[in-house]
Amino acid sequence: MGPNTKIPSIILHISFEHKHKLDEKLCSDILGNSTDPFPCICNQLLTRCTGSSQMASHCSIIQMDISGNSAANFSKTPIVPRCTFGWSGTQSSTFKPPLTKSSLPLRAVLTSETPNVSTSPLNDDGKIGVLLLNLGGPETLEDVQPFLFNLFADPDIIRLPRLFRFLQKPLAQFISVARAPKSMEGYASIGGGSPLRKITDEQAEALRKALCDKNIPANVYVGMRYWHPFTEEAIEQIKKDGITKLVVLPLYPQFSISTSGSSLRLLESIFREDEYLANMQHTVIPSWYQRDGYIKAMGDLIEKELEKFDQPKEVRIFFSAHGVPLAYVEEAGDPYKAEMEECIDLIMEELEKRKLTNPYTLAYQSRVGPVEWLKPYTDETIIELGQKGVKSLLAVPISFVSEHIETLEEIDVEYKELALNSGIEKWGRVPALGCQPTFITDLADAVIESLPYVGAMAVSNIEARQSLVPLGSIEELLAAYDSQRRELPTPVTFWEWGWTKSAETWNGRAAMLAVVVLLFLEVTTGEGFLHQWGVLPISR
């Protein structure tokens, strides 16, 4: 290290299980007498934590601050690290960093005063792979019904009581057949299928090139949750290619149980059943909505579209995010709403730096069924804005990084028509990110920043949100939600008809119970309208 080199400030958050007290010599063993402390500390600490085989009680955070102006000063002055150990039984002892924009969850796990991403190869001892996870979409009209079946057969999409989970697939079959005609009309209007696979393949190739340009040769794979190429297909190719280090990157900026969570839960089950995968080092980047490159890329797209209006300053920016059931957030601890709101704040801060101070609104689209979803709803909000005299509206599909049915048909056709009929005179829409260079470069940087933690149990600064969204193994990530999601508590304690908050929940559950009862009778008796329609096979 040169005479002017600054020793970076390191914050490592490590979650693991330990039966006994941590070795009292941990700090001294880590620091030693090395004159090059930075790699020594990282390597020894991660080796100590991940190499321990007797782990059983929770150590949540280790914080170490090391500072100095030169290697010479470092060798002359004893280092006194600040080590704070937070045990699960004594939450008060856990270090809690202040809630600031600089402490957002899942910014780089390792922060240093030298922000440049290293361009030295990091795969000397292994072959690197990056797995991009996405929803998937039907590529032809014939694919629509089976795609919908795969979607609704996912227990993270439709939650049935444990007693009735054997009806998950019959219910999915019923819903997919019922919804297929309308969905086929939507896909027909955008060319007969979803462009999601094509765009995601292009993003994968762009990411591979960006990593190669940064001297990180890596294979990039695409795994879709509900259609080809399925996650299982991507995993098979990963095994064939002999990948030994895997970075899992869901293409959802914000984490939700129903999107990233569902894909990661599937991956977890695949990993557990395969010895090769169980021994493969991996890490997960579950959300990245707060990364500077992503925020700047969104700012670039919004600024460009605002310039197309006659009076850009008069345009209201309308962020439309994909909705999730309210119960996911309030009862299952889904961080989606909090991350979405923070994402909007960061984008607006970026626009303010560019002297753009337009008013803005956030609403949620694509709700299904009678239960309550996140509010405000996009369609209702558009009508309200028209009634309030808003004349120019710029729609921003904030939760999507690729064009698909929700942007090309729902926003561009349905919501545009609704807006014009509601008194809004000028309509615009920001395109999805796609392969926007700033966005792809930032994804490459996110992958590179995660590589030192592949196989290590490292988590990011999680105190900025109540939700726990770690950068670590798939099992670690999902364990954060399992304790809350297995049995959802009753949201209200009284019955109420109408369309109030509590009533929507109860009415939805009543409707679901009725459907479950009908399906049960169909399956047990072998007769009924589903058998008559050919949805279920005739048992006679």
Disulfide bonds with the S-S distance in Angstrom:
none
